[in-house]
Amino acid sequence: MKIAVLGAGAWGTALAVAAATRHDTLLWTRDAQQAAAMQAARCNQRYLKGVPFPDGLQLGADRSAALAHAREGLTIIATPMAALREQLTGLDDDRAALWLCKGFEAGTGALGHEMAREIRPAASCGVLSGPSFAIEVARGQPTALVAASEDPALAALAVDAFHSDALRVYTSTDLVGVEVGGAVKNVLAIAVGLLDGIAAMPGVPGALPLPGLNARAALLTRGLAEMTRLGVALGARADTFMGLSGLGDLVLTATGALSRNRQIGLLLAQGRSLQQALAELGHVAEGVHSAAMVCDRARHVGVEMPICQAVVAVLQGGLSPGEAMKRLMARESRSEA
């Protein structure tokens, strides 16, 4: 199979490395200098330093050539969410494509499949998602993903492309649920980072007790409930959120040390401004861009998401992390269901 991966960030590079061991794979970047540097080093020093490229992995900065390479194969869009619309717009109307980005589009609040229906209504599309740090996939460490598409043939093509001894790929027809899980878990990971950052602060005599592991478990559980409510309201199946793209991705992103969104929460709790935290991170944290859109979509469908709202308030400077925690704990008791 011929595969083109559009976008040479960490995740796109990792999947290209995984695919190139068995398939004719081309990794595209819009930056010709980056392509030349990766070709010379035979690795992506910027995003996946120390992970060598398979001999068969091709590199290039010519988008037309990359698309031509995979004309009869599989096209993977591995850009951040902010560039997904541009990449979809530039595809042939009959080309099937999967994307890797997770989030709601800033401004419109659209999920990836909603953009795809608007731009290419007749084309097959889908998302490859699940709990996955790029560096582990690139190193061949065991990982499980889900390929979601309303076109079963496209999901099956993703299995053929990536399923291996180290990378297990499941399929789903619940494109809405998989995308909502991937988007909302990033916001919830910021929330858990904020909580864990507060927990690591020195105690102040006379102040409220610092949160611990009990609080983290509660936040994850109630966050999963928020995610599920929004997904079902947008047309997803509730059981999807107990799978890889829901609970699985939430646990990894909210608790894993490699999580960019969790790191943003930790830095904010340590007193950094959002601008300082993003500069220190040096990479895209999709939860920062999606948080307000998550809450906007929830309001439009009448879904209450207090944890995500608290994250937005902290990101926008309306609440300190400690104030956000106190506000959530002060909410009235209600039925868990």
N, C-alpha and C positions, 0 to 999 in steps of 0.2 A: 504494500500500500504506500502511496505517496502522501505525505503530510506536510502542510505548511503551518507554522506557528507564527502568528503575527504579534510581535511584542517580545522583547528580550529582557524583561525584568526577571525577578527571581523565579516566579511561578511558571512563566512561559519557558524560560530556559530549562527549568527542572523537567517539565513535561517533554520538551524537545530531547533532552538527554535520555529520558526513559524510553521514548519512542524510537530514537535513532539506533538503539541496540538491535532492533528487529525490522525497522521500516526505513524507507528512503525519506528522510526528514530534512526540511529546510527551516531554519530559524531566521526570521526577518526582524530587523530593527530599522527605524527611520533615520538613524544616525550612522552615516557612512564611516565616521571615525570609530565609533563603537564596534561596528562590524569588522573593521580592519584590525582593531585591537584584539577582539575575541579570536579572530582567525590566527593572528600571530601568536597569542598565548595559548590557544586551544582550550580556553576556559573563559568564563564571565567573571573577571576580576572584581567588577563593581558589585555584583549582586550575589554571586555564588563562588566566592574565592576558594580555590583549592579543589574544586570539582572538575576533573578533566573531561573534555568532550570526547564522545566516541569518535572513532576515525571516520565514520560515515556521515556525521552531522555536517550539513552544509550551512553556510552563513551568507547573509546578503542584506543590502539596503535598497534593493530594487523591488518595490511592492508588486509591480506587474509581473516580474519574473517569479516571485514567490507564489502568486495566485496561479500562474500558468503551471507551476510545478505540481500543484495539487488539484488541477482541473478535474481529474477523474478520481480524486482521493478525498481527503478530509482537510478542511480549513478550521484552524483553531484561533480564536481571537483572544489574545493574552494581554491586552492593554488594561489600564485602569478604567473604572466605570465612566470617567469623564470623556474617554475617547471611544467608547463603544459605538455611539451614534455615527461618528465619522467613519469607523471601520465598516459598519453595516451598510452605510450609504454607498461605499465604494465597491461593493460586491455585485457580481452578476446576479440577476433576478432568480436564476435557477440553481444557484450554488448553495448547497447545504453547509451550515456552519454551526459550530459550538463556541461558546465563550466561557471564560474562566472567572471573570470579574463578579464581585458580589456587592450589591448595593442598590440604592435608588438614585436615579439621575438627579443631580442638583437642579433646582428650578422647576422641572416638570414633575418630579417624584415618580417617574416611570421606572418600572423594572425592565430588565433586558428583553424579555419576551414581548412586553408592550411596545418597546421601541421597534423590535423586529416586525411586529404585525403592522405597525404604522409605515415602516420604510419598505419592507419586502413581504407583503401579505401572503404571497403564494409560495414562498420559499420555506423549506424545512429548517428548523433552528432548534437550539437547545443549549443547555448549560452543563458543564462538568464541575461538580462541587463536592463538598465533604470535608472532613477533618484532615487537613494536610498542611504541614509546614514544608515549604519548597526544598529546603536543604535535605530533609530526610528522604523525599522522593528522589532527588538527584543522586543521593548516596545509595539508593536501592534498598532503603529500610522499609519494612512492611507497612503498607498504607491501604486504606479502602476508600473508594470514591463512589459517587452515584452520577450516572449520565441520565439527565432528564430531558425528554422531548415528547411532544404529542405525536411525533413520527417514530414508531418503534424501530424502523430501519436505520434511522440516524443514531439512536441509542445503541443499537447493535453494532454499528460501525465504530462507535467509540470503544466498545468492548474489544472489538478486533484490533483496534489501534493500540490500546494501552493495557489491557488485561495481561498480567504476567505473574510469575511466581512471587514477585515483590509488591505488585500493584493490583489489587482486586477491585474490579469495576462492576457495580450493580447497576440496574436500570430502573427507571421510573417514568410514568406518563404524567406525573403531577408536577409539571413545570412551574406552576404558581407556587406550590408549597416549597419546592427545593430552592427557588429564588428568594422567597420571603425568609426562609431560614438562614440562608447565606447572608442576607442583608442585615437582619435584625441582630444576629449573634455578634456582629461587630460592635454595635452600640452597647449591647449588654456586656461585652468584654471590657469596654471602657468603664462601665459601672463597677465591675468586679475589680479592675485595676485601681479605681478610686477607693473602693472599700479596703483592699489590701494595703494600699498606701497609707490610709488612715491608721490601719491596724499596726503598721510598723513605726508609727510616730511615738515619741516618748509620752508617757502618761502625764496628765496635768492634775495635781491634787484638787479634788472637789469637782472635777469635770465628769461627764458621763463615761462609763467604762468603754474602753476601746473595743471595736468589733473583733471577733475572732473567726474560727472556722465555722461555728454555728451560723453566723451572719452570712458568710460566703455561701453556704449551702442553701439558706433561705433565699438569697438574692438570685442564685442560679435557678432555683425551682420556680420562683414567682416570675422570673424573666422568661422562662420557657412557657409559662402560662400566657404571658403577654404576646409572645411570638405566635403561639398557636391561635389565640383569639384573632389577631390581625390576619393571619393566613387564611383561616376559615372564612372570615368576612370577605376576603378578596377572592374566594373560590377554591381554596386548597382543601385537601383532605387532612383531617386532624392527625391521622396515624403517621403522616409524613414527618411530623415534627418529633416523633420518637425515633427517627432513623438517623442516618449519617449526616444529612444536611441540616438537621435540627439539633437534637440533643448532642449528637456526636461532635459536630462542629462547634457548638456552644461550649462544651466542656474543654475542648482543646484550646480554643481561642481565648477563653476567659481565664484559664489556669496555666497555660503553657508559657514558659519563659521566653520563647521566641515570638510571641504574639505582639504585633505592632500596636494593635488597639489596646490591649492590656497595658502595654508600656506607656501609652499616652495617659491612661488613667493614673498610673503610678507617678508619673512626672507631675501631673497636675496636683495630686495630693501632696507632693513634696514642695509645692509652692511655685512651680514654673507657670508662666503664662502659657496660653495655648500656642502662641507663636514660638515661644522658646521651646516648648515640648516638641513641636513639629520639626523645628530646626535641629534639635538634638537627635531626634529619631532618624531624620535623613531619608525617610521612605514614605510612601503613601500609606495612610491609615484610613481605610474606606469608611470606618464608623464615624469619623469626624465629619465627613461630607454627607453621610446618609442620615445622621441622627434627626435633624430637623424635618427631613422629608418623611422619615418613618412616622413621626408624630403628626405631620400634616395628613398623610394617608389615613392614619388611625382616626383622626378627627372627622374626616370625610365619611367614614363608614361607621362612626359611632362607637369606636372601640377605645376603652380606657387603657393607657399604657404609662402608669406613674413612674416606673423605673426609667424608661426611655425619656420621659419628660424631664426627669431630674437630671439626666445626663445632658440634655439640651441646655437646661438652665446653667449648669456648670460650664459647659463649653462657651456659652454666650456671656459668661461673667455675671449672671444674675444671682447665683448661689455659690458659696464655697463648698468644697466636698463635704466638710463636716455638717454644714447646714442642710445639704441635700440628704445626707443620711438621717439626720434628726427628723426631717420632714416626712420621709418614708416611714420611719418608725412610729410617728405620731398619727398615722392614718387610722381611722376607725376600724374595729374588728368587723369581719364579715364572713360569710360562708366561703370555704375554700373553693367550692365549685362555682 
